[in-house]
Amino acid sequence: MNSSGSSSQDIADPQLAAFIEQENQKQRFQSIVHALAEKCWEICSLSTPSRLDGRSETCLHNCVERFIDSSNYIINKIGQEGAPASTSAPDMGLRAPEFFTDSDSTSSSSQQEKKSNWTF
């Protein structure tokens, strides 16, 4: 086995393959987070102040929440179509109760009310 160019499909040990896949998912997640931070920074037109003002902080917060809501929506839609969750999208840790947008955690009317107050 070539350690420098092996893919997880080439690895015979299932535990090692699972570990490598988990590390790959972490790397993909870090790339997404980096891209999100860069995009939100551009959207909110932030310079490099020593401290964020209230408007900039609110903009960043809302930008990140929209990303999380969008990710959860896509993951839920893929799951509803019958695709196995393990192959449809990596677990990005976005199912924390405060970010979860399913009807299990909040009513749709309160979700709509919350979304109507979003500003950038």
Buried (B, 14 or more C-beta within 10 A) or exposed (E): EEEEEEEBEEBEEEEEBEEBBEEEBEEEBEEBEEEBBEEBBEBBEBEEEEEBEEEBEBBBBBBBBBBBBEBBEEBBEBEEEEEEEEEBBBEBEBBEEEBBBEEEBBEEEEBEEEEEEEEE
